[in-house]
Amino acid sequence: MLVSTTSTLEGRRIVRYLGLVSGEAILGANIFKDLFAGVRDIVGGRSSAYERELRQAKDIAVQEMVDQATSLGANGVLAVDLDYETLGQGGGMLMVTASGTAILYEEPGR
């Protein structure tokens, strides 16, 4: 599945636009990771625990979006946008949303 943040595909002909597709991931932040991240914030540096959580949530959201596009018969998703939000009191949960337009495209020369 071709996934792109652009709205066009250079060298490929878009045959059909199949509609909006999206995927979401909501992950709870572990209290020990929160404490560790707080210490890191005080002394400086990066919080690898949160970075891993963000990557995992992004991967889940993008995969759900791709699965939805596949079910529509798409072979690509264009104009992909990723949104990150914290939810709950004190930002205890992390939400990542991936959305884009499912398309059917032809390879050059077909």
Residue pairs with C-beta under 8 A, 6 or more apart in sequence:
1 66
1 69
1 70
1 74
1 75
1 76
1 77
2 9
2 75
2 76
2 77
2 105
3 62
3 65
3 66
3 76
3 77
3 80
3 100
4 76
4 77
4 78
4 79
4 80
5 79
5 80
5 81
6 78
6 79
7 78
7 79
8 14
8 78
9 76
9 78
9 103
9 105
11 108
12 105
12 106
12 107
12 108
13 105
13 106
13 108
14 78
14 103
14 104
14 105
15 103
15 104
15 105
15 106
16 103
16 104
17 101
17 102
17 103
18 69
18 72
18 73
18 74
18 101
18 102
18 103
18 104
19 72
19 101
19 102
20 99
20 100
20 101
20 102
21 65
21 68
21 69
21 72
21 74
21 77
21 99
21 100
21 101
21 102
22 64
22 65
22 68
22 97
22 98
22 99
22 100
23 60
23 61
23 62
23 63
23 64
23 65
23 66
23 67
23 68
23 97
23 98
23 99
24 61
24 64
24 95
24 96
24 97
24 98
25 56
25 57
25 58
25 60
25 61
25 64
25 95
25 96
26 57
26 87
26 93
26 94
26 95
27 53
27 56
27 57
27 93
27 94
28 92
28 93
28 94
29 50
29 53
29 91
29 92
29 93
29 94
30 49
33 49
33 50
33 53
36 47
36 49
37 47
37 49
37 50
40 46
40 47
41 47
53 94
54 84
54 94
54 96
57 84
57 94
57 95
57 96
58 82
58 96
58 98
60 96
61 82
61 96
61 97
61 98
62 80
62 82
62 98
64 98
65 77
65 80
65 98
65 99
65 100
66 77
68 102
69 76
69 77
69 100
69 102
72 102
73 104
74 102
74 103
74 104
75 103
75 104
75 105
76 102
76 103
76 104
76 105
77 100
77 101
77 102
77 103
78 100
78 101
78 103
79 100
79 101
80 98
80 99
80 100
81 98
81 99
81 100
82 96
82 97
82 98
83 96
83 97
83 99
84 94
84 95
84 96
85 94
85 95
85 96
85 97
86 92
86 93
86 94
86 95
87 93
87 94
87 95
